[in-house]
């Protein structure tokens, strides 16, 4: 049944009306807020009924008859001059139903869009690919996104922009993941592949996301009601999460690994064994500074990467370690072909043993000696080779500790895999992101779109900057362009879309903005001028969503997290509380 | 002594003081005894006041060739009349506003024009065949409407102040006040007439008898500047005699108190201060309500064409 909306007023005939926007002269007793949905119906001369659905984008008011500012004083204060206050709401047209390119009728009545009208205004009747609640409006009614634009069928990827701290980018990204992976709504949309759907989440700030499996201690009744608004009756923490943290740097070789995470000691310590590093060709993600690619260093890296793979044999009885032998095990110099077969293991005496990144550096140092005629770099300018070597060596203190024996590979066994990179140096962060994301992408090549793989990453501008080239940037551009058909879907966040590679922020079907930096707002062409201006004033929790189905971006809010998004947010278990109290008593 | 003054009114509106030396002297008799010509009523709490005014506009001139070959003149036009309601402590608001479109023909035969684009004309005729008689009739219609509205508001308890003299106030049993901005002839004998310019703001002259049905007096409603014309800010108000002198006196005292507050503002109104703020705003509002003149003219032109086609058919 249609829930009839209140009458708001009539379409202003004193201002020009077009198919995109119009203005409503409000009735004296009518109040509207920005973002409210409205409808105006008309009968065309042909007899056809047309409804225009729109959203309130701005409000204006004036005292008619007041021509000079001082007139206002005579009207409102000394009360000697008559004046008529008129208030207008400006409307952006969301939809014309049926789809006729006609303007609304000047003088036509405008009502609130409620019930079926609201559904039509938001194109719910056209979301054939299923709909997922992606937030709620001011009246706590759900706003839906078309799932076929999230799962790669018609579109994919999510881009979230906004300034640090108040834009709530990470919170919104997590909310989306929660809706997709943890709610019955999301699972129904994922279908049979839902249990194999995985999300790779990078934790870039503090140890914030290392507690997603714990309930948020501040989730109260009001906040539960926010979840109810998006159709979730039992908000809970993420149910199926694995946590991976890097080892702490330093320490003697062969010592036991120490986790870098303080608040999550049981998290798996990840890293790459030398064999994985070499056979996955991860050297390419070591040199990702933009100036690394503008020189011949990239070429040296390519050669060295292949040579390493050709000469590396598994070390007998020490899984993960390799021994670099003089004779290659493959005649090919094409990397993909070289790693096509795994050579037989060799004893330590067969060559130079590599158990850590530092061993690897020793190998490179020896094999790139320009005086050695057998050197891997061939006739490349010695200066370039030295520059390459110098850069790789500089990486040792930054990411050396990630390449060693005894660490676990990051495997996505559960719905959400959180990989902590916050404590790593920027080069190491780029290395980890490149290594893991490229693997996810490679694994999906040729296996079909489903099950889906979501990759959630903040500070995208670090990995896919607007300018320059590099393997990591190319990877993200590739994912942005091809990922949706392969089922690799990026949920990317950035402070400023203008600093991220253009396809990475253009391709996403779902574009979300929180509070924007006023110097940056001009970048967001998909927002209306009013919204761009307004977005610089948003409070945390208000976002604007642009999606292909709806021609005008729609502001929305999203619920307070039901999972801890911060070390301090996690609700303590009884056991934790008891042990804390015991420790206090012991003092 | 030669002295120079500056008239505040915009020259396109002419002078508010049109009394020339060659006109006959006034002979009105004072109706109340007073010491001198200045009366300053004690401040009072005025009643809710309604200011009534009208505007009219000829929007096209028509001719009709009569069967005997004579050319009969007509006009299409519109008038609007309305009120601004002022109550203490409230923002003045527009009261009832009515507008009417007419097609007026001389020679006694009304011609009905078809409606065009939402424009409709009430057909009426007058006996006179004088060229400007139809336009005069439009003016008369507006005056009558103003009178009716003033009476209605007075009946509802408002202190009704109508713009212009009280010609069309038919019922003399309502204390409607007429307000005259322009002075065409001297009403008081020369000696008293000269003293009118000596009024201070918020003062009035004693009431004098006007014809057999009205009392009148002059009121200064604004403080003149050093170079303002001698009759700056002086208006004349009229009240019916029918209630007797006491009621008339009380009414003009009340009005004398009220008017300075609403005096027109020079930079807003070309006829300030005599054209009161509510009246100035009302005139603008009424003109707006009549719609653009060019569009009304266009509609009338189409209507005349249509009429001709219909007659031919």
Interface residues (C-beta under 8 A of the other chain):
Chain A: X65 X67 X68 X70 X71 X74 X75 X76 X78 X79 X80 X81 X82 X83 X84
Chain B: X84 X86 X89 X90 X91 X92 X93 X94 X261 X262 X265 X267 X268 X277 X278 X281 X282 X284 X285
